[in-house]
Amino acid sequence: MAEDKKKQEPITPETAADIAEGGTDAPFCVPVPEDIAELRAMLAQCQQELAESKNAYLRAHADFDNFRKRMRAERDQEFSRGSDRVLSDMLPVVDDFERALAAVNEASTVESLKQGNDLIFRHLLRLLEKYGIVPMEVEGKPFDPMYHDAELTVPSAAYPEHTVIGQIQRGYLKNGDAFRHAKVAVAVAPEGTEED
């Protein structure tokens, strides 16, 4: 088996000349000194281009990182400004509560307290409407998990199955979408009745 393998012979000037003439028996080509200098120049140029490309990449990455940080800071600042507007709009409601509490005395009637609370409640609802938030009307409507959370089921023959028959906590819409789901009681068929 060792005889089948060709032994590698050392490169001699004659072998190098055969290789230069295009001989195919040689395992590799020996570069001449001019080629070596040219290859070294090309290598140096490639290394310089690589260093420049790496530097450009690092600068672009740093620029993008700075841009992302700046955008995050601006977003946080805008969010803060938006919440400041909402909070400043709520201050008149707090003022109404303060006036109502200051007006409470022993001579106050339940009716006057009820009227004061009703005025404050309506003021708060107008404030919510200003921001596009309106209360949901849910009773008598079919149960919809996009708008309702079923807190309890009530067997009832008086209502169609899966109909909202009571509201436990009011839900609110913002621009037609659920801002807060309504917590509701839902009618189900009474036990012993067959479903279709």
ZAVO-700065 format. One record per residue: y, x, z of N, C-alpha, C, CB in turn. Coordinates in Angstrom, 3 decimals. Glycine has a CB too. Layout:
<recs>
REC       nv       nu       nw      cav      cau      caw       cv       cu       cw      cbv      cbu      cbw
REC        Y        X        Z        Y        X        Z        Y        X        Z        Y        X        Z
...
</recs>
This chain:
<recs>
REC       nv       nu       nw      cav      cau      caw       cv       cu       cw      cbv      cbu      cbw
REC   -1.176    0.828    0.000    0.000    0.000    0.000    1.241    0.874    0.000   -0.003   -0.943    1.198
REC    1.182    2.012    0.661    2.310    2.935    0.710    2.588    3.506   -0.658    2.049    4.057    1.703
REC    1.585    3.549   -1.516    1.792    4.098   -2.864    2.591    3.131   -3.712    0.447    4.406   -3.542
REC    2.477    1.814   -3.404    3.193    0.823   -4.200    4.695    0.874   -3.952    2.668   -0.568   -3.897
REC    5.067    1.299   -2.774    6.498    1.364   -2.453    7.115    2.595   -3.089    6.722    1.383   -0.923
REC    8.300    2.400   -3.611    9.026    3.549   -4.153    9.720    4.256   -3.026   10.041    3.122   -5.235
REC    9.641    5.527   -3.048   10.327    6.312   -2.036   11.754    6.541   -2.490    9.603    7.658   -1.777
REC   12.665    6.459   -1.541   14.068    6.705   -1.830   14.263    8.219   -1.939   14.998    6.083   -0.727
REC   14.825    8.637   -3.043   15.093   10.057   -3.237   16.535   10.334   -2.880   14.792   10.495   -4.691
REC   16.822   11.513   -2.421   18.218   11.847   -2.133   19.021   11.875   -3.427   18.321   13.209   -1.403
REC   20.308   11.512   -3.310   21.203   11.487   -4.467   21.597   12.929   -4.801   22.475   10.602   -4.185
REC   21.348   13.278   -5.992   21.732   14.615   -6.484   22.795   14.411   -7.530   20.503   15.414   -7.071
REC   23.487   15.480   -7.957   24.504   15.322   -9.011   23.913   14.709  -10.282   25.141   16.680   -9.340
REC   22.664   15.026  -10.603   22.058   14.467  -11.811   21.849   12.951  -11.646   20.704   15.176  -12.119
REC   21.391   12.564  -10.424   21.172   11.142  -10.172   22.497   10.392  -10.237   20.495   10.925   -8.800
REC   23.559   10.985   -9.690   24.879   10.367   -9.737   25.339   10.204  -11.165   25.889   11.188   -8.951
REC   25.065   11.195  -12.036   25.447   11.100  -13.442   24.668    9.981  -14.124   25.207   12.442  -14.164
REC   23.374    9.844  -13.776   22.566    8.764  -14.355   23.124    7.391  -13.930   21.075    8.904  -13.915
REC   23.532    7.333  -12.683   24.075    6.067  -12.171   25.362    5.726  -12.898   24.325    6.145  -10.646
REC   26.226    6.726  -13.094   27.494    6.501  -13.782   27.252    6.066  -15.218   28.360    7.768  -13.749
REC   26.193    6.539  -15.841   25.876    6.156  -17.215   25.217    4.781  -17.289   24.968    7.196  -17.849
REC   24.903    4.181  -16.157   24.343    2.844  -16.173   22.864    2.801  -15.915   24.624    2.206  -17.459
REC   22.324    3.794  -15.352   20.904    3.798  -15.014   20.609    2.707  -14.004   20.475    5.169  -14.464
REC   19.495    2.032  -14.125   19.199    0.897  -13.264   18.220    1.234  -12.163   18.663   -0.232  -14.077
REC   17.685    2.450  -12.174   16.708    2.804  -11.150   17.363    3.173   -9.822   15.853    3.951  -11.632
REC   18.676    3.428   -9.816   19.346    3.880   -8.598   19.564    2.703   -7.655   20.693    4.560   -8.933
REC   19.391    2.914   -6.339   19.545    1.826   -5.384   20.997    1.412   -5.160   18.936    2.219   -4.079
REC   21.946    2.274   -5.353   23.354    1.932   -5.170   24.210    2.893   -5.963   23.746    1.961   -3.678
REC   25.525    2.549   -6.014   26.483    3.325   -6.801   27.304    4.198   -5.870   27.403    2.398   -7.636
REC   27.521    5.428   -6.247   28.318    6.337   -5.432   29.743    6.328   -5.972   27.718    7.786   -5.437
REC   30.722    5.938   -5.118   32.101    5.912   -5.603   32.651    7.328   -5.764   32.990    5.106   -4.646
REC   33.540    7.468   -6.718   34.206    8.754   -6.937   35.466    8.794   -6.097   34.538    8.976   -8.445
REC   36.010    9.965   -5.832   37.166   10.080   -4.935   38.354    9.210   -5.335   37.609   11.506   -4.875
REC   38.633    8.998   -6.615   39.767    8.151   -7.014   39.527    6.705   -6.585   39.993    8.225   -8.548
REC   38.271    6.274   -6.716   37.925    4.911   -6.306   38.084    4.733   -4.794   36.485    4.575   -6.728
REC   37.740    5.758   -4.057   37.854    5.693   -2.595   39.313    5.522   -2.191   37.260    6.966   -1.938
REC   40.191    6.260   -2.806   41.615    6.152   -2.494   42.132    4.758   -2.853   42.421    7.237   -3.247
REC   41.696    4.257   -4.004   42.126    2.926   -4.427   41.587    1.854   -3.469   41.653    2.643   -5.872
REC   40.326    1.986   -3.059   39.734    1.046   -2.117   40.440    1.090   -0.762   38.250    1.343   -1.943
REC   40.797    2.282   -0.335   41.525    2.396    0.943   42.892    1.725    0.845   41.693    3.884    1.346
REC   43.562    1.876   -0.291   44.873    1.246   -0.484   44.716   -0.288   -0.476   45.528    1.729   -1.826
REC   43.653   -0.771   -1.147   43.412   -2.215   -1.166   43.080   -2.737    0.237   42.267   -2.553   -2.141
REC   42.298   -1.965    0.990   41.957   -2.343    2.360   43.219   -2.400    3.223   40.937   -1.348    2.960
REC   44.082   -1.417    3.086   45.323   -1.407    3.873   46.196   -2.612    3.512   46.107   -0.089    3.637
REC   46.252   -2.936    2.211   47.043   -4.089    1.785   46.442   -5.375    2.347   47.121   -4.158    0.243
REC   45.126   -5.520    2.312   44.462   -6.717    2.851   44.691   -6.822    4.358   42.942   -6.685    2.543
REC   44.627   -5.702    5.045   44.868   -5.725    6.492   46.298   -6.135    6.793   44.573   -4.353    7.111
REC   47.249   -5.662    5.991   48.647   -6.036    6.190   48.836   -7.532    5.926   49.571   -5.203    5.268
REC   48.227   -8.055    4.848   48.326   -9.490    4.541   47.686  -10.331    5.642   47.659   -9.799    3.187
REC   46.563   -9.848    6.174   45.905  -10.549    7.264   46.808  -10.598    8.496   44.570   -9.874    7.604
REC   47.438   -9.476    8.818   48.340   -9.436    9.975   49.524  -10.389    9.771   48.849   -7.991   10.215
REC   50.069  -10.418    8.548   51.187  -11.321    8.264   50.747  -12.783    8.366   51.764  -11.036    6.862
REC   49.561  -13.088    7.814   49.051  -14.463    7.873   48.790  -14.879    9.319   47.758  -14.598    7.041
REC   48.225  -13.974   10.099   47.952  -14.280   11.510   49.257  -14.534   12.257   47.165  -13.124   12.182
REC   50.264  -13.711   11.980   51.569  -13.873   12.618   52.190  -15.217   12.223   52.511  -12.707   12.231
REC   52.102  -15.580   10.939   52.643  -16.860   10.482   51.897  -18.027   11.137   52.554  -16.964    8.943
REC   50.580  -17.897   11.252   49.782  -18.945   11.903   50.209  -19.106   13.365   48.266  -18.613   11.818
REC   50.351  -17.993   14.075   50.726  -18.064   15.490   52.112  -18.689   15.663   50.697  -16.660   16.122
REC   53.036  -18.355   14.758   54.377  -18.958   14.831   54.326  -20.458   14.569   55.322  -18.287   13.824
REC   53.546  -20.859   13.546   53.433  -22.286   13.232   52.782  -23.029   14.398   52.615  -22.499   11.930
REC   51.773  -22.432   15.002   51.105  -23.070   16.145   52.077  -23.220   17.308   49.868  -22.250   16.585
REC   52.849  -22.188   17.576   53.828  -22.256   18.669   54.912  -23.303   18.365   54.478  -20.866   18.899
REC   55.362  -23.363   17.090   56.359  -24.375   16.708   55.813  -25.779   16.917   56.783  -24.191   15.240
REC   54.562  -25.995   16.503   53.960  -27.322   16.672   53.801  -27.662   18.145   52.598  -27.392   15.967
REC   53.399  -26.700   18.954   53.246  -26.931   20.389   54.595  -27.300   21.015   52.654  -25.679   21.080
REC   55.645  -26.602   20.629   56.986  -26.916   21.135   57.433  -28.303   20.672   58.000  -25.852   20.671
REC   57.130  -28.643   19.401   57.470  -29.962   18.872   56.765  -31.057   19.671   57.093  -30.061   17.382
REC   55.473  -30.856   19.943   54.698  -31.843   20.698   55.270  -32.023   22.111   53.216  -31.417   20.773
REC   55.629  -30.932   22.763   56.212  -31.022   24.108   57.555  -31.752   24.070   56.391  -29.612   24.716
REC   58.361  -31.450   23.047   59.665  -32.100   22.923   59.501  -33.604   22.688   60.474  -31.466   21.776
REC   58.540  -33.993   21.826   58.285  -35.413   21.555   57.799  -36.129   22.815   57.247  -35.569   20.424
REC   56.947  -35.483   23.590   56.455  -36.092   24.832   57.615  -36.307   25.807   55.358  -35.201   25.484
REC   58.490  -35.311   25.917   59.634  -35.439   26.832   60.572  -36.560   26.366   60.410  -34.096   26.928
REC   60.812  -36.653   25.044   61.681  -37.711   24.530   61.053  -39.084   24.734   61.977  -37.486   23.045
REC   59.735  -39.196   24.521   59.049  -40.472   24.727   59.148  -40.902   26.192   57.569  -40.367   24.297
REC   58.914  -39.951   27.096   59.004  -40.270   28.522   60.417  -40.700   28.900   58.579  -39.064   29.369
REC   61.411  -40.040   28.312   62.798  -40.387   28.603   63.125  -41.789   28.066   63.756  -39.337   27.992
REC   62.654  -42.122   26.858   62.878  -43.459   26.306   62.191  -44.521   27.147   62.380  -43.532   24.864
REC   60.974  -44.233   27.588   60.260  -45.180   28.446   61.041  -45.410   29.734   58.838  -44.667   28.763
REC   61.569  -44.344   30.289   62.346  -44.461   31.517   63.597  -45.312   31.281   62.737  -43.064   32.042
REC   64.260  -45.098   30.141   65.452  -45.899   29.827   65.087  -47.374   29.680   66.126  -45.388   28.533
REC   63.952  -47.639   29.029   63.519  -49.023   28.840   63.217  -49.697   30.158   62.298  -49.080   27.946
REC   62.514  -49.006   31.028   62.206  -49.603   32.333   63.473  -49.745   33.172   61.161  -48.752   33.088
REC   64.432  -48.847   32.998   65.705  -48.980   33.715   66.428  -50.254   33.305   66.602  -47.760   33.456
REC   66.371  -50.604   31.997   67.022  -51.838   31.522   66.369  -53.056   32.172   66.941  -51.947   29.969
REC   65.038  -53.071   32.207   64.342  -54.208   32.805   64.675  -54.321   34.285   62.825  -54.077   32.612
REC   64.657  -53.191   34.977   64.948  -53.214   36.410   66.379  -53.649   36.685   64.699  -51.843   37.020
REC   67.314  -53.201   35.871   68.707  -53.623   36.096   68.869  -55.115   35.816   69.676  -52.809   35.205
REC   68.081  -55.663   34.869   68.131  -57.101   34.613   67.504  -57.892   35.758   67.421  -57.431   33.301
REC   66.642  -57.278   36.552   66.011  -57.969   37.680   66.910  -58.017   38.912   64.702  -57.292   38.035
REC   67.901  -57.175   38.961   68.767  -57.130   40.143   69.453  -58.473   40.443   69.820  -56.058   39.957
REC   69.922  -59.229   39.443   70.502  -60.543   39.779   69.500  -61.481   40.464   71.032  -61.210   38.515
REC   68.211  -61.375   40.138   67.207  -62.209   40.795   67.097  -61.798   42.264   65.825  -62.088   40.081
REC   67.133  -60.498   42.518   67.107  -60.008   43.907   68.347  -60.508   44.647   67.037  -58.445   43.949
REC   69.490  -60.487   43.963   70.724  -61.014   44.577   70.565  -62.499   44.924   71.936  -60.817   43.621
REC   69.937  -63.265   44.025   69.707  -64.691   44.302   68.847  -64.870   45.549   69.035  -65.376   43.095
REC   67.792  -64.065   45.673   66.938  -64.151   46.864   67.724  -63.803   48.127   65.723  -63.213   46.724
REC   68.571  -62.787   48.041   69.386  -62.418   49.213   70.301  -63.571   49.624   70.230  -61.155   48.913
REC   70.948  -64.188   48.634   71.832  -65.319   48.944   71.038  -66.477   49.552   72.573  -65.792   47.673
REC   69.853  -66.726   49.024   69.026  -67.821   49.546   68.611  -67.544   50.980   67.781  -68.028   48.668
REC   68.214  -66.306   51.258   67.815  -65.965   52.622   68.997  -66.027   53.586   67.190  -64.573   52.655
REC   70.178  -65.627   53.118   71.363  -65.678   53.971   71.778  -67.123   54.240   72.522  -64.906   53.325
REC   71.505  -68.029   53.308   71.906  -69.425   53.463   70.956  -70.203   54.364   71.986  -70.094   52.110
REC   69.795  -69.643   54.627   68.826  -70.350   55.475   69.339  -70.329   56.917   67.394  -69.694   55.377
REC   69.451  -71.495   57.461   69.816  -71.621   58.873   69.107  -72.854   59.408   71.382  -71.722   59.073
REC   69.371  -73.150   60.628   68.672  -74.294   61.233   69.081  -75.610   60.589   68.947  -74.350   62.735
REC   70.242  -75.644   59.989   70.709  -76.889   59.373   70.131  -77.062   57.967   72.245  -76.914   59.318
REC   69.497  -76.028   57.425   68.923  -76.110   56.073   67.794  -77.122   56.045   68.412  -74.729   55.605
REC   67.771  -77.862   54.975   66.687  -78.819   54.815   65.638  -78.231   53.890   67.208  -80.167   54.267
REC   64.475  -78.801   53.959   63.395  -78.349   53.076   63.799  -78.565   51.624   62.071  -79.097   53.390
REC   64.504  -79.658   51.359   64.917  -79.954   49.990   65.893  -78.905   49.463   65.552  -81.341   49.919
REC   66.838  -78.465   50.279   67.800  -77.450   49.818   67.105  -76.113   49.590   68.947  -77.282   50.839
REC   66.137  -75.788   50.446   65.372  -74.545   50.244   64.549  -74.626   48.958   64.441  -74.271   51.457
REC   63.968  -75.807   48.717   63.180  -75.997   47.502   64.070  -75.847   46.271   62.493  -77.382   47.506
REC   65.261  -76.417   46.298   66.179  -76.316   45.164   66.585  -74.862   44.921   67.428  -77.184   45.407
REC   66.861  -74.128   45.992   67.235  -72.712   45.857   66.106  -71.895   45.240   67.613  -72.127   47.223
REC   64.885  -72.116   45.723   63.737  -71.392   45.160   63.514  -71.772   43.695   62.463  -71.682   45.980
REC   63.716  -73.049   43.364   63.551  -73.500   41.992   64.560  -72.814   41.073   63.701  -75.023   41.909
REC   65.811  -72.681   41.519   66.834  -71.992   40.720   66.461  -70.529   40.489   68.206  -72.081   41.413
REC   65.986  -69.875   41.537   65.588  -68.470   41.403   64.403  -68.339   40.453   65.234  -67.870   42.781
REC   63.431  -69.247   40.570   62.260  -69.221   39.706   62.656  -69.389   38.235   61.273  -70.319   40.120
REC   63.538  -70.348   37.956   63.993  -70.561   36.573   64.766  -69.348   36.058   64.874  -71.824   36.484
REC   65.563  -68.728   36.932   66.293  -67.513   36.538   65.313  -66.399   36.154   67.221  -67.037   37.689
REC   64.259  -66.264   36.927   63.244  -65.245   36.648   62.503  -65.557   35.340   62.240  -65.151   37.822
REC   62.200  -66.812   35.080   61.541  -67.178   33.819   62.439  -66.890   32.617   61.150  -68.664   33.834
REC   63.751  -67.151   32.752   64.688  -66.827   31.656   64.726  -65.327   31.408   66.112  -67.342   31.980
REC   64.658  -64.557   32.478   64.635  -63.101   32.331   63.377  -62.661   31.573   64.696  -62.414   33.720
REC   62.232  -63.239   31.911   60.994  -62.901   31.202   61.089  -63.307   29.727   59.782  -63.591   31.870
REC   61.657  -64.480   29.455   61.819  -64.929   28.071   62.702  -63.976   27.275   62.411  -66.336   28.036
REC   63.683  -63.391   27.941   64.558  -62.423   27.284   63.739  -61.258   26.730   65.631  -61.906   28.266
REC   62.647  -60.911   27.386   61.787  -59.820   26.946   60.562  -60.326   26.185   61.347  -58.993   28.140
REC   60.605  -61.600   25.762   59.533  -62.148   24.930   58.300  -62.605   25.681   59.128  -61.144   23.944
REC   58.398  -62.756   26.998   57.245  -63.156   27.807   57.422  -64.612   28.221   57.085  -62.234   29.063
REC   56.436  -65.446   27.835   56.491  -66.872   28.155   55.185  -67.299   28.807   56.766  -67.717   26.885
REC   55.241  -68.317   29.698   54.009  -68.782   30.348   53.099  -69.497   29.350   54.343  -69.722   31.523
REC   51.780  -69.382   29.597   50.779  -70.074   28.768   50.581  -71.495   29.277   49.426  -69.306   28.772
REC   50.305  -72.376   28.342   49.858  -73.726   28.683   48.364  -73.726   28.415   50.624  -74.860   27.846
REC   47.540  -73.923   29.451   46.097  -73.752   29.280   45.278  -75.006   29.552   45.623  -72.667   30.173
REC   45.728  -75.893   30.382   44.905  -77.036   30.787   44.611  -77.952   29.615   45.594  -77.821   31.894
REC   43.322  -78.339   29.500   42.884  -79.226   28.434   42.584  -78.515   27.129   43.914  -80.262   28.198
REC   42.783  -77.215   27.075   42.525  -76.460   25.849   41.127  -75.848   25.912   43.598  -75.354   25.640
REC   40.541  -75.562   24.753   39.231  -74.900   24.753   39.345  -73.496   25.342   38.653  -74.833   23.318
REC   38.304  -73.091   26.087   38.284  -71.763   26.676   38.287  -70.721   25.569   37.056  -71.584   27.596
REC   39.180  -69.735   25.673   39.286  -68.648   24.698   39.370  -67.334   25.472   40.537  -68.836   23.753
REC   38.344  -66.473   25.372   38.368  -65.225   26.133   39.495  -64.274   25.732   37.059  -64.526   25.976
REC   40.155  -64.553   24.612   41.301  -63.717   24.217   42.524  -64.024   25.094   41.648  -63.945   22.717
REC   42.521  -65.212   25.733   43.664  -65.630   26.538   43.299  -65.997   27.978   44.331  -66.799   25.883
REC   42.025  -66.308   28.222   41.617  -66.822   29.530   40.548  -65.947   30.169   41.105  -68.248   29.398
REC   40.574  -65.886   31.493   39.495  -65.308   32.297   38.909  -66.450   33.105   40.007  -64.130   33.232
REC   37.617  -66.733   32.903   36.974  -67.830   33.636   36.659  -67.346   35.045   35.673  -68.321   32.907
REC   37.330  -67.914   36.020   37.104  -67.549   37.417   36.029  -68.415   38.047   38.398  -67.666   38.214
REC   35.924  -69.675   37.569   34.863  -70.533   38.071   34.541  -71.601   37.042   35.261  -71.173   39.410
REC   33.324  -72.120   37.143   32.901  -73.205   36.265   32.711  -74.457   37.112   31.589  -72.838   35.497
REC   33.085  -75.598   36.533   33.014  -76.868   37.259   32.192  -77.846   36.427   34.448  -77.442   37.553
REC   31.062  -78.334   36.967   30.307  -79.352   36.235   31.147  -80.616   36.102   28.964  -79.664   36.944
REC   31.295  -81.087   34.866   32.136  -82.267   34.651   31.691  -83.000   33.399   33.623  -81.873   34.540
REC   31.521  -84.305   33.538   31.213  -85.154   32.385   32.504  -85.706   31.784   30.266  -86.313   32.791
REC   33.617  -85.589   32.505   34.893  -86.132   32.051   35.553  -85.256   30.979   35.833  -86.292   33.232
REC   35.178  -83.983   30.889   35.783  -83.059   29.934   34.692  -82.492   29.021   36.542  -81.913   30.672
REC   35.038  -82.183   27.788   34.064  -81.504   26.925   33.710  -80.132   27.526   34.631  -81.341   25.472
REC   32.493  -79.686   27.245   32.060  -78.389   27.780   32.957  -77.281   27.237   30.575  -78.109   27.419
REC   33.197  -76.287   28.056   34.025  -75.107   27.733   35.495  -75.467   27.538   33.498  -74.423   26.471
REC   35.946  -76.462   28.270   37.359  -76.837   28.254   37.988  -76.360   29.559   37.542  -78.388   28.067
REC   39.207  -75.826   29.473   39.927  -75.388   30.665   40.400  -76.634   31.401   41.134  -74.446   30.300
REC   39.966  -76.774   32.664   40.360  -77.965   33.427   41.290  -77.632   34.597   39.121  -78.676   33.950
REC   41.508  -76.355   34.843   42.409  -75.979   35.931   42.880  -74.543   35.780   41.723  -76.164   37.280
REC   44.037  -74.301   36.334   44.622  -72.957   36.270   44.678  -72.381   37.681   46.050  -72.987   35.622
REC   44.075  -71.210   37.855   44.083  -70.553   39.158   45.274  -69.595   39.244   42.749  -69.795   39.399
REC   45.516  -68.882   38.159   46.683  -67.994   38.084   47.235  -68.099   36.670   46.311  -66.497   38.448
REC   48.543  -68.292   36.590   49.190  -68.487   35.286   49.059  -67.227   34.430   50.682  -68.856   35.468
REC   48.829  -67.476   33.149   48.814  -66.399   32.166   50.124  -66.379   31.404   47.629  -66.555   31.196
REC   50.430  -65.247   30.778   51.685  -65.104   30.036   51.411  -64.517   28.660   52.685  -64.216   30.810
REC   52.204  -64.962   27.696   52.135  -64.473   26.321   53.343  -63.590   26.043   52.070  -65.650   25.311
REC   53.126  -62.588   25.223   54.247  -61.785   24.716   54.068  -61.704   23.211   54.300  -60.336   25.377
REC   55.011  -62.290   22.503   54.963  -62.346   21.042   53.652  -62.950   20.544   55.147  -60.950   20.456
REC   53.160  -63.968   21.218   51.958  -64.668   20.806   50.645  -64.063   21.280   51.936  -64.746   19.357
REC   50.674  -62.883   21.833   49.462  -62.233   22.340   49.427  -62.331   23.864   49.399  -60.744   21.887
REC   48.219  -62.227   24.411   48.079  -62.311   25.870   48.726  -61.094   26.516   46.583  -62.416   26.282
REC   49.719  -61.337   27.349   50.339  -60.271   28.136   49.589  -60.147   29.454   51.859  -60.552   28.380
REC   49.242  -61.306   30.030   48.344  -61.373   31.175   47.462  -62.596   30.974   49.135  -61.444   32.539
REC   46.150  -62.403   31.046   45.208  -63.503   30.872   45.372  -64.523   31.997   43.760  -62.976   30.830
REC   45.200  -65.784   31.638   45.227  -66.856   32.636   43.871  -66.904   33.320   45.577  -68.238   31.984
REC   43.870  -67.018   34.642   42.627  -67.197   35.386   42.417  -68.700   35.517   42.672  -66.482   36.804
REC   41.272  -69.166   34.986   41.089  -70.605   34.835   39.740  -71.076   35.358   41.235  -70.994   33.386
REC   39.670  -72.412   35.551   38.412  -73.103   35.843   37.994  -73.782   34.551   38.559  -74.146   37.037
REC   36.695  -73.678   34.217   36.194  -74.169   32.942   35.130  -75.238   33.193   35.618  -73.006   32.090
REC   35.182  -76.303   32.402   34.200  -77.387   32.523   32.885  -76.972   31.878   34.730  -78.688   31.873
REC   31.788  -77.325   32.552   30.447  -77.138   31.993   29.713  -78.471   32.132   29.664  -75.964   32.720
REC   28.659  -78.614   31.372   27.873  -79.853   31.446   27.231  -79.965   32.821   26.784  -79.895   30.331
REC   27.248  -81.155   33.400   26.599  -81.326   34.706   25.088  -81.093   34.591   26.881  -82.743   35.272
REC   24.498  -80.659   35.665   23.056  -80.421   35.670   22.333  -81.718   35.399   22.594  -79.814   37.010
REC   21.230  -81.599   34.662   20.435  -82.777   34.354   20.806  -83.422   33.035   20.573  -83.776   35.446
REC   21.914  -82.989   32.407   22.256  -83.520   31.086   21.775  -82.535   30.047   23.789  -83.777   30.944
REC   21.337  -83.065   28.930   20.838  -82.196   27.860   21.980  -81.812   26.944   19.712  -82.888   27.059
REC   21.897  -80.554   26.496   22.906  -80.076   25.551   22.390  -80.289   24.144   23.248  -78.578   25.794
REC   23.292  -80.516   23.191   22.898  -80.695   21.790   22.480  -79.396   21.177   24.024  -81.300   20.983
</recs>
